[in-house]
Amino acid sequence: MVPGHARTSALRKGTLEFCVLALLSSGERYGVELVRALADVDGMEITEGTLYPLLSRLRRDGQVTTSWQESPSGPPRRYYGLSNVGRQALHEFRDEWIRYRDAVDKLLGTAGAAS
């Protein structure tokens, strides 16, 4: 049997990039902001060591854009924004996630309980 932590980690790993894209859909953010926003959601603990490689991959894949902006305190910050490619990927994921979530809820007998 897989320990609960390993199952949660696998779920998080499979969905994390789309959670980041979802956060960016409301506007540009810098890395530490993303870490904090994810940490504010129960079950979405993440470190900068996990986030920055993910952001680099999303940038290489053309799903996010970046820009440097002056910081009110300290050095300039790299801000990440959602590109059109990322917006499309997020849209497609949302459709698939809803189908998948509904299927799992049905199998678990919890359909409608978590809405």
HULIN-V488661 format. One record per pair of residues at least 12 apart in sequence whose C-alpha atoms are under 10 Angstrom apart, sorted by sequence separation. I is the first residue (numbers start at 1). GAP is how many residues later the second one is. D is the distance in Angstrom with one decimal. If there is no record, write none. Layout:
BEGIN
{{I:GAP:D} {I:GAP:D}}
END
This chain:
BEGIN
{{34:12:9.4} {35:12:6.6} {36:12:9.8} {66:12:6.4} {67:12:5.3} {68:12:9.0} {34:13:10.0} {35:13:6.6} {65:13:9.9} {66:13:5.4} {67:13:6.8} {20:14:7.2} {23:14:8.0} {34:14:9.1} {65:14:8.1} {66:14:4.6} {67:14:8.3} {19:15:9.8} {20:15:9.3} {23:15:8.6} {32:15:9.3} {35:15:9.5} {64:15:9.8} {65:15:5.6} {66:15:6.2} {32:16:7.3} {35:16:7.3} {64:16:6.2} {65:16:5.0} {66:16:8.9} {20:17:9.3} {31:17:7.5} {34:17:8.3} {35:17:9.7} {63:17:9.9} {64:17:5.3} {65:17:6.2} {66:17:9.5} {20:18:8.1} {63:18:8.6} {64:18:4.6} {65:18:5.9} {19:19:8.1} {32:19:9.2} {63:19:6.3} {64:19:4.9} {65:19:9.5} {31:20:7.5} {32:20:9.6} {62:20:9.1} {63:20:5.3} {64:20:8.4} {31:21:7.2} {59:21:8.6} {62:21:6.9} {63:21:7.1} {64:21:7.9} {65:21:9.2} {16:22:9.3} {58:22:9.8} {59:22:9.5} {62:22:8.5} {63:22:5.0} {64:22:6.1} {59:23:9.6} {62:23:6.4} {63:23:3.8} {64:23:8.9} {31:24:8.3} {58:24:9.6} {59:24:9.2} {61:24:8.6} {62:24:7.1} {63:24:7.4} {19:25:9.2} {55:25:8.1} {58:25:9.9} {61:25:8.8} {63:25:8.8} {63:26:7.8} {59:27:9.5} {63:27:9.3} {16:28:8.2} {58:28:8.2} {16:30:9.2} {12:31:8.2} {13:31:9.9} {20:31:8.9} {12:32:7.0} {12:33:9.0} {9:34:9.3} {12:34:9.3} {16:34:9.9} {17:34:8.9} {20:34:9.1} {21:34:9.7} {8:35:8.0} {9:35:9.4} {16:35:9.0} {20:35:8.5} {8:36:9.4} {9:36:9.7} {28:36:9.6} {30:36:9.1} {13:37:9.8} {17:37:7.0} {21:37:9.0} {28:37:9.0} {29:37:9.5} {30:37:9.5} {16:38:8.8} {17:38:8.3} {20:38:9.7} {28:38:8.7} {30:38:9.4} {28:39:9.2} {30:39:9.4} {17:40:9.6} {24:40:8.5} {17:41:7.9} {21:42:8.1} {21:43:8.0} {20:44:9.9} {32:45:9.7} {17:46:10.0} {31:46:8.5} {33:46:9.6} {34:46:9.4} {30:47:6.6} {31:47:7.5} {32:47:9.9} {29:48:9.4} {30:48:5.8} {31:48:7.2} {29:49:8.4} {30:49:4.3} {31:49:7.6} {28:50:9.7} {29:50:5.2} {30:50:5.9} {28:51:6.0} {29:51:5.5} {30:51:8.9} {27:52:9.7} {28:52:5.3} {29:52:6.8} {27:53:8.6} {28:53:4.5} {29:53:9.8} {27:54:6.4} {28:54:7.4} {24:55:9.9} {26:55:9.0} {27:55:7.6} {24:56:7.3} {25:56:7.6} {26:56:8.8} {24:57:5.7} {25:57:6.0} {23:58:9.4} {24:58:5.5} {25:58:9.1} {21:59:9.7} {23:59:9.0} {24:59:9.3} {20:60:9.9} {21:60:8.5} {22:60:8.7} {21:61:6.6} {25:61:8.9} {20:62:9.4} {21:62:9.4} {24:62:9.4} {25:62:7.3} {24:63:9.2} {22:64:9.4} {21:65:6.8} {22:65:8.6} {25:65:8.8} {21:66:7.5} {18:68:8.9} {21:68:8.6} {22:68:6.9} {17:69:10.0} {18:69:9.9} {21:69:6.5} {22:69:9.4} {20:70:9.6} {21:70:9.9} {18:71:8.1} {19:71:8.8} {18:72:6.1} {22:72:9.5} {17:73:9.2} {18:73:9.6} {18:75:7.3} {18:76:8.6} {15:78:9.2} {15:82:9.3}}
END
